[in-house]
Amino acid sequence: MRYRGKLYRALNPVYAREPVSGRGSQLHGGRFNPKGMAALYCATSLHTAIREANQVGDLQPTTIICYEADIESVFDGRDPGALKRFGITPAALADPTWRDQMKAAGKARTQIFAETLIANGFDGLLVRSFARGATDDDMNLILWTWSNSAPYRLTLIDDEGRLDKI
């Protein structure tokens, strides 16, 4: 599927000067990327982005980023049939033990799934948010490939150059 529209991220301010780097996920790994692989974890709504950034404890200082996206090859993780074709279930995507799996085996099942999608030409994954309190309407788009040009265009919205002043 193709995704066109706004995407939002609620960043740790440490990464605010590099809002398209994927450095945090590259250093630590994430549900859909192993350590060493950069990824951008975006949300399709501002509310979901904030929910994602505040999964543990109290809300910490956060920098809100907005992008305009046009990503041509996105896997639709809402489709159980498509998931089945890649050997994974909605329950496996939501499994909260992914960090434990990563520590025990080096990679979580969801990270291996992401690598399989990438090998099959996908640049991103549209999937529901698994943050505390999220509903089926809270959606994330995880990007593994992005640039400032087609077919995986991601443009930071910062018309006033505010991030340059940080």
HELIX and SHEET records of a PDB file:
HELIX    1   1 PRO A   13  TYR A   15  5                                   3    
HELIX    2   2 ARG A   23  HIS A   28  1                                   6    
HELIX    3   3 LEU A   46  ALA A   53  1                                   8    
HELIX    4   4 PRO A   80  ARG A   85  1                                   6    
HELIX    5   5 PRO A   90  ALA A   94  1                                   5    
HELIX    6   6 TRP A   98  ALA A  105  1                                   8    
HELIX    7   7 ARG A  109  ALA A  119  1                                  11    
HELIX    8   8 ARG A  162  LYS A  165  5                                   4    
SHEET    1   A 3 TYR A   3  LEU A  11  0                                        
SHEET    2   A 3 THR A  63  ILE A  71 -1                                        
SHEET    3   A 3 TYR A 152  LEU A 156 -1                                        
SHEET    1   B 4 LEU A  40  ALA A  43  0                                        
SHEET    2   B 4 MET A 139  LEU A 143 -1                                        
SHEET    3   B 4 GLY A 124  ARG A 128 -1                                        
SHEET    4   B 4 VAL A  74  ASP A  76  1                                        
END                                                                             
